[in-house]
Every structure is written in structure tokens, then in C-alpha cells.
Amino acid sequence: MKWHISMRASHGLVHLSLAIVALLWGTAAKRIVSGKVHVLDASNFEHDTQATTGMTTGDWFIKFYAPWCGHCKALTPKWETLAKKLKKKVTVASVDVTQNRILGQRFGITGFPTLIFLHHGKMYKYEGMRKVKDLKKFALGGYRNAKEEDIPPEPSMLVSALFEVLEQFASWSQKRPLMGLGVLTLIGFALAVVLVVLFEFCLMPLCQRQAKEQITSLLHKEMNRLQEEKKKRKDDGAATNSEAGDEDEQPATATGATTGETKKDR
């Protein structure tokens, strides 16, 4: 009886898990509409593309752009046409880098538009003609002739939060430039105070300790050098005295031999 109850419970858990997976999959499928340009931002980029977690959502062709860019505006209708032509094959997407600077920083975006193809954990930058047929050819296999690079890892939560705060502040300061300048001044003053405190209580003692250690080491080396020189002079003096004693003995011996020979002659 207990065995039957446990089996039913396990079957129920399996069905519940499958239902949750199906629900999540269905939600993701609704968010990504095949045949239309999918809008990516910092909040959904990794979830939708799964760029660094396996890319089970398939290949992606992403346009990194800026709203003020004339070339980006000219590419928009072609990008929409490309999304229709690559329906159910490649997901065509776009990222507004001015609103998602952290993604621009992550992928090293320095110009607009920048077109990047993602495939199995690798990325390929498109640098050809911006015609629909050329873009389609690249997405369906031409990317293999481009330079292959690893997809940059997802930034940490701390970095993401910092970029979000900076973006919000930049948006706010554009509307209130004087207040933004005042806030920047206060932040600069606070940072200066922090740096002074760090230098006074952390860096200064460390520098003093290192300087003291270096001076002590130099003094030890100098004392050792002086002791070695003193010992060397002492050894040289002893050797000189020994040589002088040997020279004194040799004439005495020679004089004694000469006197003996003189007496014998007499």
C-alpha cells in the first residue's frame, strides 16, 4: 500500500515538473516571435539568447545600433526583411546600445551599426555589404569564413547594477544638467575625501613601513660590508707580518753560516 502511494506521489511530481517546464518553454516561445526582429536589452539578453549557457534557443543575428545613427536607420527595413526570410532558421534581433551600455561594453561595440552572429558559444562579426541577400548568406553559413571569437561572459551582478545606476543618472542629468553637475561635484568631493583618508591611514603607514624595511636592509648590508672589509684588512695585516718575519729569519741564518765558514778558514 505504501509502495503504491509513493509511486503515485512520484508520478505526480513528474507531471508537475513537466507542466512547469512546458509553461516556461511556452512563455519563452511567446516572447521570441519567429519572423520578426526581436528586441533585446540588458534584462532579457542572456535569458533569451542563452549566449553563454548552451544556446538552446538557436542561432542569433544581432544588430547593435544607436537611434541617432543614419546607417542604422537605413538598415532597419532591411533588417526586418531579413527576419522574415530567416523565419524558423535564425532569430534576428536588435540592441539599442545607448540604452544598454553594459551590452555594448560586453561585446566591445565601438561603431554603429555592429552586426554580430551568435552560434554555439561563438560569435562572428559581419563586415560585408548591407544587402539582404548578403546578410542572409552570412547567417546561413557564410559566418564560417569570418573570424571566430568566444562570446564574452555575462558581467557580474555588481557590474550590472553599477551600469544601471550610471545609465539612470545619465538619463536624469540630461533633463537636469545643473543638478547633475552639482551631484557630480559632490561625488568628486566625496571621492577626494575617501582617497585622502585611505592615503593617511592605509597607504602612508604602508609606505613608511616599507621605507623603514628598506633602510634597515641597507644598513645591514653596509654593516656587513664594513665588517668584511675590517676582517680583510686584519687578514692582510697578519699575512704582511708573517712575510716580514720570514724575511728577518733568512738573513740571520745566512749570517750565521758565513761566520762559521770564516772561523773554519782561520
MILUMLUM-257723 format. One record per residue: residue in three letters; x, y, z of N, C-alpha, C, O in turn. Coordinates in steps of 0.05 Angstrom, whole numbers, plus 5000, padded with zeros to 4 digits. Layout:
// MILUMLUM-257723
ALA|X|Y|Z|X|Y|Z|X|Y|Z|X|Y|Z
...
This chain:
// MILUMLUM-257723
MET|5017|4976|5000|5000|5000|5000|5017|5025|5000|5013|5044|4984
LYS|5037|5025|5018|5055|5048|5019|5071|5051|4993|5076|5073|4984
TRP|5077|5028|4981|5092|5029|4956|5076|5042|4934|5086|5059|4918
HIS|5050|5035|4933|5032|5047|4913|5029|5077|4917|5028|5093|4898
ILE|5027|5086|4943|5025|5114|4949|5050|5129|4940|5048|5151|4929
SER|5073|5118|4946|5098|5131|4938|5101|5133|4908|5111|5153|4898
MET|5092|5112|4894|5093|5113|4864|5075|5134|4853|5082|5149|4835
ARG|5051|5137|4865|5032|5157|4855|5044|5185|4861|5041|5204|4844
ALA|5056|5188|4884|5068|5214|4891|5091|5221|4872|5093|5244|4863
SER|5107|5201|4865|5129|5207|4847|5119|5213|4819|5129|5231|4806
HIS|5098|5199|4810|5086|5205|4784|5074|5234|4784|5076|5248|4764
GLY|5062|5241|4806|5051|5268|4808|5072|5289|4806|5068|5310|4793
LEU|5095|5285|4819|5118|5304|4818|5129|5306|4790|5136|5328|4780
VAL|5130|5283|4776|5140|5283|4748|5122|5300|4730|5131|5316|4715
HIS|5095|5295|4733|5076|5310|4717|5077|5340|4723|5076|5357|4705
LEU|5080|5347|4748|5082|5375|4756|5107|5388|4744|5106|5410|4735
SER|5130|5373|4745|5155|5384|4734|5152|5388|4704|5161|5409|4694
LEU|5140|5369|4690|5136|5372|4661|5118|5395|4655|5122|5410|4635
ALA|5097|5399|4671|5079|5422|4667|5093|5448|4670|5089|5467|4655
ILE|5111|5450|4691|5126|5475|4696|5145|5481|4672|5147|5503|4663
VAL|5159|5459|4663|5177|5463|4640|5162|5472|4616|5171|5490|4601
ALA|5139|5459|4611|5123|5467|4587|5113|5495|4589|5113|5510|4569
LEU|5106|5504|4613|5097|5531|4617|5119|5551|4612|5115|5571|4598
LEU|5143|5545|4623|5166|5563|4619|5174|5564|4589|5180|5585|4578
TRP|5174|5540|4576|5181|5539|4548|5161|5555|4531|5168|5569|4512
GLY|5135|5552|4538|5115|5566|4523|5117|5596|4527|5113|5611|4508
THR|5124|5605|4551|5128|5633|4556|5151|5644|4540|5149|5666|4528
ALA|5173|5629|4539|5196|5638|4523|5190|5638|4494|5198|5656|4479
ALA|5174|5618|4484|5167|5617|4456|5149|5641|4449|5151|5651|4426
LYS|5132|5649|4467|5115|5672|4461|5131|5698|4459|5125|5716|4444
ARG|5152|5699|4475|5168|5724|4476|5184|5726|4450|5188|5748|4440
ILE|5194|5704|4439|5210|5704|4415|5192|5697|4391|5186|5673|4388
VAL|5185|5716|4375|5167|5711|4353|5184|5708|4328|5199|5726|4319
SER|5182|5685|4316|5198|5679|4291|5187|5696|4268|5163|5699|4265
GLY|5206|5707|4253|5198|5724|4230|5197|5753|4236|5193|5769|4218
LYS|5202|5761|4261|5202|5789|4268|5228|5796|4283|5240|5778|4295
VAL|5236|5821|4282|5260|5829|4296|5255|5829|4326|5236|5843|4336
HIS|5270|5814|4341|5267|5811|4370|5284|5833|4384|5307|5836|4378
VAL|5271|5847|4402|5285|5869|4416|5298|5857|4441|5285|5846|4458
LEU|5324|5861|4443|5339|5851|4466|5349|5875|4482|5354|5897|4471
ASP|5351|5871|4508|5362|5891|4526|5378|5877|4548|5380|5853|4548
ALA|5388|5892|4567|5404|5881|4588|5389|5861|4605|5401|5843|4617
SER|5363|5864|4607|5347|5847|4625|5340|5820|4612|5337|5800|4627
ASN|5338|5818|4586|5329|5793|4573|5350|5781|4555|5346|5759|4544
PHE|5373|5794|4552|5393|5784|4532|5402|5756|4538|5399|5738|4521
GLU|5412|5751|4562|5422|5724|4568|5400|5704|4570|5404|5681|4562
HIS|5377|5712|4580|5355|5693|4583|5345|5683|4555|5339|5660|4552
ASP|5343|5702|4536|5332|5695|4510|5353|5682|4492|5347|5662|4479
THR|5377|5693|4491|5397|5682|4473|5412|5658|4485|5421|5640|4470
GLN|5414|5657|4511|5429|5636|4525|5457|5635|4514|5468|5613|4509
ALA|5469|5658|4509|5494|5661|4495|5517|5645|4509|5533|5633|4495
THR|5517|5645|4535|5539|5632|4550|5530|5607|4565|5545|5597|4582
THR|5505|5599|4560|5494|5576|4576|5484|5553|4557|5468|5537|4566
GLY|5493|5552|4533|5486|5530|4515|5472|5537|4489|5473|5522|4471
MET|5460|5561|4488|5446|5570|4464|5426|5549|4453|5427|5542|4430
THR|5408|5540|4471|5388|5521|4462|5366|5535|4447|5348|5521|4435
THR|5366|5561|4446|5346|5576|4431|5355|5581|4402|5341|5595|4387
GLY|5377|5569|4394|5385|5570|4366|5405|5593|4360|5416|5605|4379
ASP|5409|5598|4334|5428|5619|4326|5414|5646|4326|5390|5649|4323
TRP|5431|5667|4331|5421|5694|4333|5438|5712|4315|5463|5710|4315
PHE|5425|5731|4301|5438|5751|4286|5429|5778|4298|5406|5786|4295
ILE|5448|5792|4310|5441|5815|4327|5453|5841|4316|5476|5842|4308
LYS|5436|5861|4315|5445|5888|4306|5448|5906|4331|5428|5911|4345
PHE|5472|5915|4335|5477|5934|4357|5477|5962|4344|5493|5968|4327
TYR|5459|5979|4353|5455|6005|4340|5451|6027|4359|5449|6023|4383
ALA|5450|6052|4348|5443|6076|4363|5421|6090|4348|5422|6092|4323
PRO|5401|6101|4362|5378|6113|4348|5386|6137|4330|5373|6142|4310
TRP|5407|6151|4337|5415|6175|4322|5432|6168|4297|5438|6185|4281
CYS|5440|6142|4294|5458|6134|4273|5442|6132|4246|5423|6117|4244
GLY|5452|6147|4226|5439|6146|4200|5441|6119|4186|5421|6110|4174
HIS|5463|6106|4187|5467|6080|4175|5449|6059|4189|5438|6041|4175
CYS|5445|6062|4215|5427|6044|4229|5398|6047|4220|5384|6027|4216
LYS|5390|6072|4216|5363|6077|4206|5359|6066|4178|5338|6055|4172
ALA|5379|6069|4161|5377|6058|4134|5376|6027|4134|5364|6016|4116
LEU|5388|6015|4154|5388|5986|4155|5363|5974|4167|5357|5950|4163
THR|5347|5990|4181|5323|5980|4195|5304|5964|4176|5297|5942|4183
PRO|5295|5975|4154|5276|5959|4137|5289|5934|4126|5275|5913|4123
LYS|5315|5934|4120|5329|5910|4110|5330|5889|4133|5328|5865|4128
TRP|5334|5899|4157|5336|5881|4180|5309|5867|4184|5308|5843|4191
GLU|5287|5881|4181|5260|5870|4184|5255|5850|4162|5243|5829|4167
THR|5263|5856|4137|5260|5837|4115|5277|5812|4120|5268|5789|4114
LEU|5301|5815|4130|5318|5792|4137|5305|5774|4157|5307|5750|4155
ALA|5292|5786|4178|5279|5770|4198|5257|5752|4186|5254|5729|4194
LYS|5243|5762|4166|5223|5746|4153|5235|5724|4136|5225|5701|4136
LYS|5257|5730|4122|5270|5710|4105|5283|5688|4121|5286|5665|4111
LEU|5292|5694|4146|5305|5674|4163|5286|5662|4183|5295|5650|4203
LYS|5260|5664|4178|5240|5654|4196|5244|5624|4201|5248|5608|4183
LYS|5244|5616|4227|5247|5589|4237|5276|5578|4231|5280|5554|4235
LYS|5294|5595|4223|5322|5586|4219|5341|5601|4237|5357|5589|4251
VAL|5339|5627|4237|5356|5644|4254|5339|5667|4266|5322|5678|4252
THR|5343|5672|4291|5329|5694|4304|5344|5720|4299|5367|5723|4306
VAL|5331|5739|4287|5342|5766|4281|5334|5785|4303|5310|5787|4310
ALA|5354|5799|4315|5348|5815|4338|5363|5842|4336|5380|5845|4319
SER|5356|5860|4354|5370|5886|4355|5373|5895|4384|5357|5888|4402
VAL|5394|5911|4389|5401|5921|4415|5407|5951|4413|5424|5959|4397
ASP|5392|5967|4428|5398|5996|4429|5420|6000|4449|5415|5999|4474
VAL|5444|6005|4440|5467|6007|4457|5466|6032|4475|5477|6032|4497
THR|5453|6053|4466|5451|6077|4482|5435|6072|4507|5438|6087|4527
GLN|5417|6053|4507|5401|6046|4530|5411|6021|4545|5401|6014|4566
ASN|5430|6008|4533|5441|5983|4545|5471|5983|4541|5483|5966|4528
ARG|5484|6003|4554|5512|6006|4551|5528|5982|4561|5550|5977|4552
ILE|5517|5968|4580|5532|5944|4591|5535|5923|4569|5555|5909|4569
LEU|5515|5921|4551|5518|5902|4529|5538|5912|4508|5553|5896|4497
GLY|5538|5938|4504|5558|5949|4486|5586|5945|4497|5605|5939|4482
GLN|5589|5948|4523|5616|5944|4535|5623|5914|4534|5646|5908|4529
ARG|5604|5897|4538|5610|5868|4538|5619|5858|4511|5638|5842|4510
PHE|5607|5868|4490|5613|5858|4463|5633|5877|4448|5638|5873|4424
GLY|5643|5897|4462|5664|5914|4451|5654|5931|4427|5668|5934|4407
ILE|5629|5941|4430|5618|5957|4408|5630|5985|4407|5628|6000|4427
THR|5643|5992|4385|5656|6018|4383|5645|6034|4359|5652|6057|4356
GLY|5628|6022|4343|5616|6036|4320|5589|6025|4314|5581|6003|4323
PHE|5573|6040|4299|5545|6032|4293|5540|6033|4263|5551|6051|4249
PRO|5524|6014|4253|5515|5991|4268|5537|5969|4268|5553|5967|4250
THR|5536|5952|4289|5554|5929|4290|5536|5904|4289|5518|5901|4306
LEU|5542|5887|4270|5525|5862|4266|5541|5838|4275|5563|5833|4265
ILE|5530|5823|4294|5544|5800|4306|5526|5775|4304|5502|5776|4311
PHE|5537|5753|4294|5523|5728|4292|5533|5710|4315|5557|5706|4319
LEU|5513|5698|4330|5520|5680|4352|5513|5652|4344|5491|5646|4335
HIS|5532|5634|4349|5528|5605|4341|5544|5588|4360|5569|5588|4360
HIS|5530|5572|4376|5543|5551|4394|5566|5563|4411|5588|5552|4411
GLY|5561|5584|4424|5581|5596|4442|5602|5612|4429|5621|5621|4442
LYS|5600|5616|4403|5620|5632|4388|5605|5656|4375|5581|5655|4370
MET|5621|5677|4369|5609|5700|4355|5626|5707|4331|5650|5703|4330
TYR|5612|5718|4311|5624|5725|4285|5614|5752|4277|5590|5756|4275
LYS|5632|5771|4272|5624|5798|4264|5621|5800|4234|5638|5790|4219
TYR|5599|5811|4226|5594|5815|4197|5605|5841|4188|5601|5862|4200
GLU|5621|5840|4166|5634|5864|4156|5630|5867|4126|5646|5880|4112
GLY|5609|5854|4115|5604|5854|4086|5584|5876|4078|5579|5894|4094
MET|5574|5873|4054|5554|5892|4044|5528|5888|4059|5520|5866|4067
ARG|5514|5911|4064|5490|5910|4079|5465|5907|4061|5446|5923|4062
LYS|5466|5886|4045|5443|5878|4029|5431|5853|4040|5444|5837|4052
VAL|5404|5851|4036|5390|5829|4049|5401|5802|4040|5405|5784|4057
LYS|5408|5799|4014|5418|5773|4004|5445|5766|4016|5451|5743|4022
ASP|5462|5787|4020|5488|5782|4032|5486|5775|4062|5500|5758|4072
LEU|5468|5789|4076|5463|5784|4104|5452|5756|4108|5460|5742|4126
LYS|5433|5748|4090|5421|5721|4092|5442|5700|4087|5443|5679|4101
LYS|5459|5704|4067|5480|5685|4061|5499|5681|4084|5508|5659|4090
PHE|5506|5703|4098|5524|5702|4121|5511|5686|4143|5524|5669|4156
ALA|5485|5691|4149|5471|5677|4171|5467|5647|4166|5466|5632|4185
LEU|5466|5639|4141|5461|5611|4134|5486|5595|4129|5485|5573|4118
GLY|5509|5606|4137|5534|5590|4134|5558|5607|4127|5580|5598|4132
GLY|5554|5631|4116|5577|5647|4109|5593|5656|4133|5616|5665|4130
TYR|5581|5655|4156|5595|5664|4181|5620|5647|4186|5638|5655|4200
ARG|5620|5623|4175|5643|5605|4179|5669|5616|4167|5691|5608|4175
ASN|5667|5634|4148|5690|5646|4136|5700|5671|4151|5721|5682|4145
ALA|5684|5680|4171|5692|5703|4187|5708|5694|4211|5711|5670|4217
LYS|5720|5714|4224|5737|5708|4247|5720|5698|4270|5700|5711|4278
GLU|5727|5676|4282|5713|5664|4304|5723|5674|4331|5748|5674|4336
GLU|5705|5683|4348|5713|5693|4374|5694|5681|4396|5671|5674|4390
ASP|5705|5678|4420|5688|5668|4442|5669|5690|4450|5676|5714|4450
ILE|5645|5682|4457|5625|5702|4467|5634|5711|4495|5639|5694|4512
PRO|5636|5737|4499|5644|5747|4525|5626|5737|4547|5601|5735|4543
PRO|5636|5732|4571|5619|5722|4593|5600|5744|4603|5604|5768|4599
GLU|5579|5735|4615|5559|5754|4626|5571|5769|4650|5583|5756|4667
PRO|5569|5795|4651|5580|5810|4673|5567|5803|4700|5545|5793|4700
SER|5582|5808|4721|5572|5802|4748|5548|5820|4755|5544|5840|4742
MET|5534|5812|4776|5511|5828|4785|5519|5855|4794|5505|5875|4790
LEU|5543|5857|4807|5552|5883|4816|5558|5902|4793|5550|5925|4794
VAL|5571|5892|4772|5577|5908|4749|5551|5916|4735|5548|5939|4726
SER|5532|5898|4733|5506|5904|4720|5492|5926|4735|5481|5944|4724
ALA|5491|5923|4762|5478|5943|4779|5491|5971|4776|5478|5991|4775
LEU|5518|5971|4775|5533|5996|4772|5526|6009|4745|5521|6033|4744
PHE|5526|5994|4723|5519|6005|4697|5490|6015|4697|5485|6036|4685
GLU|5472|6001|4710|5444|6010|4711|5442|6037|4725|5428|6055|4716
VAL|5456|6039|4748|5456|6065|4762|5467|6087|4745|5456|6109|4745
LEU|5489|6082|4732|5502|6102|4715|5483|6110|4692|5482|6134|4685
GLU|5470|6091|4680|5451|6098|4658|5428|6115|4668|5420|6134|4655
GLN|5417|6108|4691|5395|6123|4702|5404|6152|4709|5390|6171|4705
PHE|5429|6154|4720|5439|6180|4727|5444|6197|4701|5438|6221|4701
ALA|5454|6184|4680|5459|6198|4655|5433|6208|4643|5431|6231|4634
SER|5412|6191|4644|5386|6200|4634|5375|6223|4651|5363|6242|4640
TRP|5378|6221|4677|5367|6242|4695|5382|6268|4691|5370|6290|4691
SER|5409|6266|4689|5425|6291|4686|5421|6305|4660|5425|6329|4658
GLN|5413|6290|4639|5407|6304|4614|5382|6322|4616|5380|6343|4603
LYS|5364|6314|4633|5340|6331|4637|5345|6354|4657|5333|6375|4655
ARG|5364|6349|4675|5370|6370|4695|5401|6373|4696|5414|6363|4714
PRO|5412|6387|4676|5441|6389|4674|5455|6402|4698|5476|6393|4707
LEU|5443|6424|4709|5455|6438|4731|5456|6420|4756|5476|6419|4770
MET|5433|6407|4761|5432|6389|4785|5451|6366|4781|5464|6357|4800
GLY|5453|6356|4756|5472|6334|4751|5501|6343|4755|5517|6327|4766
LEU|5507|6368|4747|5534|6378|4752|5540|6380|4782|5562|6375|4791
GLY|5520|6389|4797|5523|6392|4826|5527|6365|4839|5544|6362|4857
VAL|5512|6345|4830|5515|6318|4841|5543|6307|4835|5556|6294|4852
LEU|5552|6311|4810|5579|6302|4803|5601|6316|4819|5621|6303|4827
THR|5596|6341|4825|5616|6356|4842|5616|6344|4870|5638|6340|4881
LEU|5593|6338|4881|5592|6326|4908|5605|6299|4908|5620|6291|4927
ILE|5600|6283|4887|5612|6256|4885|5642|6259|4883|5657|6243|4896
GLY|5652|6278|4867|5681|6282|4865|5693|6290|4891|5715|6280|4898
PHE|5680|6308|4906|5690|6316|4932|5691|6293|4951|5710|6289|4966
ALA|5669|6276|4951|5668|6253|4969|5691|6233|4963|5704|6222|4980
LEU|5695|6229|4936|5717|6211|4928|5744|6222|4937|5762|6206|4945
ALA|5748|6248|4935|5773|6260|4943|5778|6256|4973|5800|6250|4982
VAL|5756|6259|4989|5758|6255|5018|5766|6226|5024|5783|6220|5041
VAL|5753|6207|5010|5758|6179|5014|5787|6173|5007|5801|6158|5021
LEU|5797|6184|4985|5825|6179|4977|5845|6190|4997|5865|6178|5003
VAL|5839|6214|5008|5856|6226|5028|5857|6208|5053|5878|6204|5065
VAL|5833|6199|5062|5832|6182|5086|5847|6156|5081|5862|6147|5098
LEU|5843|6144|5057|5858|6119|5051|5888|6124|5051|5903|6107|5061
PHE|5896|6146|5040|5925|6152|5039|5936|6156|5066|5958|6148|5073
GLU|5921|6171|5083|5930|6178|5110|5932|6154|5128|5951|6151|5143
PHE|5912|6136|5127|5910|6115|5147|5918|6088|5136|5922|6069|5151
CYS|5920|6085|5110|5927|6059|5098|5953|6060|5083|5972|6045|5088
LEU|5954|6078|5063|5977|6079|5045|6002|6090|5059|6024|6081|5055
MET|5998|6112|5075|6020|6124|5088|6035|6105|5107|6059|6103|5106
PRO|6020|6092|5126|6034|6072|5143|6048|6050|5127|6070|6042|5135
LEU|6035|6041|5106|6047|6021|5090|6073|6031|5077|6093|6016|5076
CYS|6072|6055|5066|6096|6066|5054|6118|6070|5074|6142|6065|5069
GLN|6111|6080|5098|6130|6084|5119|6143|6057|5128|6167|6056|5132
ARG|6126|6037|5130|6137|6010|5138|6156|6000|5117|6177|5989|5123
GLN|6148|6002|5092|6166|5993|5070|6192|6009|5069|6213|5997|5065
ALA|6190|6035|5073|6214|6051|5074|6232|6044|5097|6257|6042|5094
LYS|6220|6039|5120|6236|6030|5143|6250|6004|5138|6273|6000|5146
GLU|6235|5985|5126|6247|5959|5120|6270|5962|5100|6291|5949|5103
GLN|6267|5979|5080|6288|5983|5060|6313|5996|5073|6335|5988|5068
ILE|6308|6016|5091|6331|6029|5104|6345|6009|5122|6370|6008|5123
THR|6330|5993|5137|6342|5973|5155|6358|5953|5139|6380|5945|5147
SER|6347|5945|5116|6362|5926|5099|6388|5938|5088|6409|5925|5088
LEU|6387|5964|5080|6411|5977|5071|6432|5980|5093|6456|5976|5088
LEU|6422|5986|5117|6441|5988|5140|6454|5962|5146|6479|5961|5151
HIS|6439|5940|5145|6451|5914|5150|6471|5907|5129|6493|5896|5135
LYS|6465|5913|5104|6484|5908|5082|6510|5924|5086|6532|5914|5082
GLU|6507|5950|5094|6530|5967|5098|6547|5957|5121|6572|5957|5120
MET|6534|5949|5143|6549|5938|5166|6564|5913|5159|6587|5909|5167
ASN|6551|5895|5144|6564|5871|5136|6588|5877|5118|6609|5864|5120
ARG|6584|5897|5100|6607|5904|5082|6630|5915|5098|6653|5908|5093
LEU|6624|5932|5118|6646|5943|5135|6660|5921|5151|6684|5921|5154
GLN|6644|5902|5161|6657|5880|5177|6674|5863|5159|6696|5854|5167
GLU|6665|5858|5134|6681|5843|5116|6707|5857|5109|6728|5845|5107
GLU|6705|5884|5104|6729|5899|5098|6748|5899|5122|6773|5896|5118
LYS|6737|5902|5146|6754|5902|5170|6768|5875|5173|6792|5874|5180
LYS|6753|5854|5169|6765|5827|5171|6786|5823|5149|6807|5811|5154
LYS|6781|5833|5125|6800|5830|5104|6826|5845|5110|6848|5835|5105
ARG|6823|5870|5121|6847|5885|5128|6862|5871|5150|6887|5871|5149
LYS|6849|5859|5169|6862|5845|5190|6877|5821|5180|6900|5816|5187
ASP|6864|5806|5161|6878|5783|5149|6902|5792|5133|6923|5779|5133
ASP|6899|5814|5118|6921|5824|5102|6944|5833|5120|6967|5828|5113
GLY|6938|5845|5143|6959|5854|5162|6973|5830|5174|6998|5831|5177
ALA|6959|5809|5180|6971|5785|5191|6990|5772|5171|7011|5762|5177
ALA|6980|5771|5146|6997|5759|5125|7022|5776|5120|7043|5764|5116
THR|7020|5803|5122|7043|5820|5118|7064|5816|5141|7088|5814|5135
ASN|7054|5814|5166|7072|5809|5188|7086|5782|5186|7110|5780|5193
SER|7072|5762|5176|7084|5736|5173|7106|5736|5152|7127|5724|5156
GLU|7101|5750|5130|7122|5752|5109|7146|5767|5120|7169|5760|5113
ALA|7141|5788|5136|7164|5803|5147|7181|5786|5165|7205|5789|5165
GLY|7168|5769|5182|7183|5752|5200|7200|5732|5185|7222|5726|5193
ASP|7189|5722|5163|7204|5702|5147|7229|5716|5135|7250|5703|5133
GLU|7226|5741|5126|7249|5755|5115|7271|5760|5135|7294|5759|5129
ASP|7263|5765|5160|7283|5770|5182|7298|5745|5189|7322|5746|5194
GLU|7285|5722|5188|7299|5697|5195|7319|5689|5174|7341|5679|5180
GLN|7313|5694|5148|7331|5686|5127|7358|5700|5128|7378|5686|5125
PRO|7360|5726|5132|7387|5739|5134|7402|5729|5159|7427|5726|5157
ALA|7388|5724|5181|7402|5715|5205|7415|5688|5200|7438|5683|5208
THR|7401|5670|5187|7412|5644|5181|7436|5646|5162|7456|5633|5165
ALA|7433|5664|5143|7455|5667|5124|7480|5679|5137|7502|5671|5131
THR|7476|5698|5156|7498|5710|5171|7512|5689|5188|7537|5689|5190
GLY|7497|5671|5201|7508|5650|5218|7525|5632|5202|7547|5623|5211
ALA|7517|5625|5179|7532|5606|5162|7558|5619|5153|7579|5605|5152
THR|7558|5644|5147|7582|5658|5138|7603|5660|5160|7627|5656|5156
THR|7594|5665|5184|7612|5667|5208|7625|5640|5213|7648|5639|5220
GLY|7609|5619|5211|7621|5592|5215|7643|5585|5195|7663|5574|5202
GLU|7638|5593|5170|7657|5587|5150|7683|5603|5154|7705|5593|5149
THR|7681|5628|5164|7705|5645|5169|7722|5633|5191|7746|5632|5189
LYS|7709|5623|5213|7724|5611|5235|7738|5586|5225|7761|5582|5233
LYS|7726|5571|5208|7738|5546|5198|7762|5553|5181|7782|5538|5182
ASP|7762|5574|5166|7785|5581|5150|7808|5589|5167|7832|5584|5161
ARG|7802|5602|5189|7824|5610|5207|7836|5586|5221|7855|5589|5237
